[in-house]
Amino acid sequence: MSGIESQAALFESLCEEYAGVPGVTVPKGGRGFGSNAIKINKSIFAMLVDDRLVVKLPPGRVAQLISSGDGLPYDAGKGKPMKEWVSLTVDDATCRVLVAEAMAFVGG
């Protein structure tokens, strides 16, 4: 990615894009876990955390993204990586594909 601003801008764009999808809700402010998240059927599939795009995927897919260098472990500030969450380090186009993959995984 080209920088922090790029991920924040990408997240804004994703919110606009997904706002019209049935079952999807986008952030409307607030604080706490999930306050800056895109959800399907009330379950988070993508969120912006510390200006990084984080998505929920199957544990094997998360491990694959981390091992290939396309993502970093996500630990929600607790010091222990979460198996189904990854912080993305790829270009915008790949992020968009992974967000769609996360929506399909969570919305199943």
N, C-alpha and C positions, 0 to 999 in steps of 0.2 A: 504494500500500500504506500501511497505517497505521503501519508501523514495523518495526524489526528483529525484535522479539519475534514479530510476526505471521508473518513469513516462516519463522522457526525453528519456530514452532508448526505452521504449515502443512506444513512438511517432515516433521515428526513424524507428522502426520495422514496424509500421503501414504505414508509408510513403512508405517504400519499398513494402509492401504487396499490397497497393492500387494503386501504380503507374501504373500498367498494366490494371486497370479496365477502360473500356470505359466510357468516360465522366468525369473521375476523374483527377484532377490535384493536385500535391503535392507542398510544398513550394520550392522555388528556391532562397531564400534570400529576401532582401528588409526590409522595416520598416513599421510600422503602423499596424492598425487593419487588421487582415487577412494575414499578411505577413508570419506567421508561422501556416498556416491552410491547411487542406485537403478539397478540394471542389469537388462537383459534379455539372456539368453544370453551373459552375461559382458561385455556392452558397456554403458557408462554412457549413460543418457538424461536423467537429472536428478540434480542434486547441490546441496548447501548449501555455499557458499563464502563465508566472512566474513559469515555470517548473511544471505546473499542466495541466492535460488533461481535456479539456472542450468540451462538445458536445451539439448539438442542438436537442431537442426533444419536443414533444407536452407539453404544460403547465401542464397538469394533470400528465404526466409521470415525469416531473421535480419535481413537488410537492411530488410525491410518493417517488422518490429517496432521496430527502432532508429529508422527514419525517422518512424514514427508516434508515437514517444515511449513506446511500450509496453515497451521494453527498452533496455539499455545494452550496449555492446560488452564482451565478456569476453576478457581477455588472459592468464589463468593466471599473472599476475605477471611475464610476460616482456616487456611493453611493446608487443607487437604483437597486435592483436585477432585472435581465432580466428574464421574464417569461419562455422563451423557451431555456434557457441556464443553464447548471449545470456543476460544477467542480466535477469530479469523485474522490471518496475516496475508491474505491473497488480494488480487486486484478486484476492482468493483464488479466486473462481469462474473468472475468466479464466486464472489460473495453472493450475488443475486441468485446464482444456481444453487448454492448451499442453503440460502434462506428458503427457497422453494422446496428443497429436499427436506429441510427441517419442518416446514409446514405440513408436508405430506406425512412425515414420521409422527408428528404430534397429533395431527388431525385424523390420521389413519382411517 
